Every structure is written in structure tokens, then in C-alpha cells.
């Protein structure tokens, strides 16, 4: 293709068309993950621990990465 042709311009316009939607979805996922991370750390402190250990941070981080699965698992375990 020739640089600056209409095909190059058209392909770049269609690719950037969904960029704000992906950015908004990624931002919402990140906000939910950070909220889940904080929830796990605060919940650990409420159970009587006076300090947060490194292993607890690792568990909270892994739960925050997969927060939709974590929410389902917490609701199923709470029903027991």
C-alpha cells in the first residue's frame, strides 16, 4: 500500500472505533479488582489479625485478578 492512501486511513479509523469502549471496560475491571483486593485485606484484619502478611497479599492479589470467579465462590461458600 502507498502511505497515506485512503485504504490506510480507513483501516486506522475502524480500528480506533472501539477503543473508548475497551478502555472503559478495562477501567471498570481494574476498579472492581482493586476493590476486591482491598476487601480481602480488610476482611483479613477484621478476623483478628493485627498485621497483613505477604502470603495474604498474594491471596488477595490472585483473588483480585479473577474477581468475577471470586464473587461467585464467596456467594456459594456463604450459602453453606
BAFI-3210 file (N, C-alpha, C; in Angstrom, 3 decimals, decimal comma, padded with zeros to 6 digits):
// residues 80
n [1|2|3|4|5|6|7|8|9|10|11|12|13|14|15|16|17|18|19|20|21|22|23|24|25|26|27|28|29|30|31|32|33|34|35|36|37|38|39|40|41|42|43|44|45|46|47|48|49|50|51|52|53|54|55|56|57|58|59|60|61|62|63|64|65|66|67|68|69|70|71|72|73|74|75|76|77|78|79|80]
n.u [000,831|000,344|001,708|-000,412|-002,621|-006,134|-007,075|-005,361|-005,917|-008,640|-008,614|-007,318|-009,137|-011,369|-010,282|-009,733|-012,232|-013,566|-012,022|-012,512|-014,559|-013,328|-011,374|-012,930|-014,143|-011,893|-011,037|-013,206|-013,011|-010,514|-011,050|-012,942|-011,349|-009,396|-011,020|-011,864|-009,413|-008,769|-010,935|-010,374|-008,016|-008,848|-010,845|-009,337|-007,995|-010,130|-010,747|-009,178|-006,442|-003,482|-001,670|-000,817|000,239|002,732|001,860|-000,882|-001,273|-000,574|-002,659|-004,854|-004,214|-004,309|-006,987|-008,112|-007,402|-009,005|-011,671|-014,466|-014,915|-014,180|-016,194|-018,416|-017,588|-017,400|-020,093|-021,226|-019,910|-020,799|-023,421|-023,368]
n.v [-001,194|002,273|004,800|006,866|006,551|006,166|003,716|003,000|005,037|004,564|002,003|002,532|004,203|002,552|000,698|002,176|002,739|001,280|001,714|003,519|002,093|-000,326|000,691|001,815|-000,523|-001,906|-000,151|-000,260|-002,967|-002,935|-001,191|-002,702|-004,896|-003,733|-002,952|-005,469|-006,507|-004,768|-005,395|-008,075|-007,738|-006,042|-007,598|-009,670|-008,360|-007,826|-010,289|-010,689|-010,642|-008,757|-007,753|-007,564|-010,212|-011,393|-013,595|-013,295|-011,030|-012,031|-013,881|-012,146|-010,618|-012,521|-013,236|-010,811|-010,534|-012,390|-011,591|-011,881|-014,667|-015,037|-013,657|-015,274|-017,662|-016,834|-016,287|-018,822|-020,245|-018,885|-019,634|-022,123]
n.w [000,000|-000,561|001,314|003,175|001,619|000,869|001,780|003,873|005,685|006,149|007,350|009,754|010,981|011,493|013,261|015,588|016,417|018,435|020,619|022,892|024,208|024,937|026,617|028,656|029,638|030,554|032,522|034,339|035,074|036,326|038,470|039,904|040,518|042,168|044,275|045,200|045,994|048,120|049,778|050,526|052,008|054,099|055,227|056,219|058,266|059,947|061,011|063,183|062,904|063,372|061,644|058,177|056,275|053,910|052,453|052,599|051,077|048,594|048,171|048,165|045,927|043,845|044,012|043,340|040,673|039,405|039,991|039,255|039,386|041,999|043,386|042,822|044,026|046,704|047,258|046,942|048,962|051,194|051,292|052,368]
ca.u [000,000|001,027|001,498|-001,313|-003,749|-007,421|-007,229|-004,645|-006,673|-009,901|-008,368|-006,980|-010,355|-012,224|-009,616|-009,852|-013,650|-013,982|-011,030|-013,068|-015,334|-012,374|-010,737|-013,898|-014,287|-010,669|-011,051|-014,165|-012,440|-009,450|-011,663|-013,521|-010,240|-008,789|-011,970|-011,798|-008,120|-008,912|-011,874|-009,705|-007,072|-009,597|-011,527|-008,331|-007,738|-011,317|-010,817|-008,362|-005,014|-003,055|-000,790|-001,025|001,437|002,998|001,011|-002,227|-001,249|-000,584|-004,014|-005,726|-003,890|-004,839|-008,444|-008,483|-007,266|-010,142|-012,724|-015,807|-014,943|-014,099|-017,524|-019,274|-017,123|-017,780|-021,544|-021,506|-019,424|-021,638|-024,691|-023,190]
ca.v [000,000|003,553|005,514|007,999|006,277|006,135|002,424|003,073|005,936|003,911|000,904|003,074|004,752|001,484|000,051|003,033|002,980|000,647|001,950|004,037|001,056|-001,230|001,426|001,908|-001,862|-002,194|000,703|-000,833|-004,213|-002,545|-000,654|-003,820|-005,706|-003,041|-003,057|-006,831|-006,601|-004,082|-006,164|-009,236|-007,308|-005,526|-008,735|-010,394|-007,607|-007,923|-011,607|-010,689|-010,452|-007,381|-007,329|-008,245|-010,953|-011,445|-014,629|-012,745|-010,113|-012,871|-014,419|-011,033|-010,235|-013,528|-013,114|-009,581|-010,739|-013,178|-011,192|-012,435|-016,028|-014,887|-013,285|-016,464|-018,596|-016,319|-016,456|-020,258|-020,652|-018,258|-020,360|-023,385]
ca.w [000,000|-000,588|002,564|003,056|000,729|001,561|002,461|005,143|006,542|006,510|008,284|011,065|011,578|012,010|014,380|016,750|016,671|019,679|021,644|024,144|024,890|025,572|027,700|029,746|030,217|031,290|033,712|035,284|035,586|037,259|039,692|040,640|041,029|043,308|045,380|045,718|046,681|049,415|050,586|051,108|053,037|055,244|055,839|056,983|059,504|060,799|061,645|064,384|062,619|063,595|060,553|056,902|055,898|052,477|051,862|052,493|049,938|047,387|048,020|047,795|044,552|042,918|044,038|042,640|039,234|038,938|040,911|038,999|039,929|043,447|043,889|042,755|045,054|048,040|047,449|047,128|050,279|052,215|051,337|053,116]
c.u [000,871|000,686|000,609|-002,482|-005,032|-007,642|-006,527|-005,414|-007,960|-009,673|-008,007|-008,199|-011,225|-011,585|-009,781|-011,286|-014,092|-013,009|-011,623|-013,872|-014,407|-011,691|-011,666|-014,089|-013,064|-010,591|-012,019|-013,653|-011,342|-009,997|-012,274|-012,434|-009,578|-009,723|-011,968|-010,502|-008,208|-009,858|-011,194|-008,721|-007,781|-010,315|-010,558|-008,019|-008,927|-011,402|-009,910|-006,879|-004,654|-002,177|-001,111|000,290|001,560|002,097|-000,422|-002,335|-001,296|-001,968|-004,971|-005,474|-004,460|-006,358|-008,900|-008,360|-008,479|-011,370|-014,109|-015,951|-014,922|-015,458|-018,481|-018,894|-017,508|-019,276|-021,913|-021,040|-020,247|-022,973|-024,583|-023,529]
c.v [001,252|004,273|006,734|007,754|006,162|004,809|002,428|003,935|005,273|002,792|001,425|003,691|003,662|000,790|000,875|003,294|002,438|000,887|002,542|002,979|000,076|-000,565|001,542|000,550|-002,228|-001,378|000,161|-002,130|-003,914|-001,983|-001,762|-004,701|-005,037|-003,040|-004,434|-007,061|-005,963|-004,837|-007,338|-008,833|-006,794|-006,658|-009,567|-009,674|-007,696|-009,254|-011,709|-010,560|-008,991|-006,846|-008,147|-008,912|-011,004|-012,475|-014,136|-011,757|-010,909|-013,444|-013,317|-010,597|-011,237|-013,500|-011,873|-009,738|-011,448|-012,864|-011,700|-013,854|-015,978|-014,524|-014,474|-017,452|-018,125|-016,506|-017,927|-020,752|-020,049|-018,986|-021,659|-023,232]
c.w [000,000|000,704|002,336|002,133|001,546|002,287|003,815|006,130|007,018|007,516|009,663|011,744|012,174|013,194|015,661|017,163|018,029|020,830|022,923|024,915|025,600|026,751|028,902|030,428|031,042|032,570|034,763|035,894|036,606|038,562|040,541|041,242|042,223|044,512|046,015|046,483|048,062|050,335|051,271|052,199|054,277|055,976|056,672|058,290|060,465|061,537|062,857|064,140|062,804|062,477|059,305|056,512|054,374|051,800|051,693|051,340|048,638|047,127|047,582|046,349|043,557|042,881|043,274|041,131|038,651|039,800|040,529|039,546|041,451|044,041|043,877|043,839|046,451|048,283|047,645|048,488|051,404|052,362|052,131|054,535]
res [x|x|x|x|x|x|x|x|x|x|x|x|x|x|x|x|x|x|x|x|x|x|x|x|x|x|x|x|x|x|x|x|x|x|x|x|x|x|x|x|x|x|x|x|x|x|x|x|x|x|x|x|x|x|x|x|x|x|x|x|x|x|x|x|x|x|x|x|x|x|x|x|x|x|x|x|x|x|x|x]
***
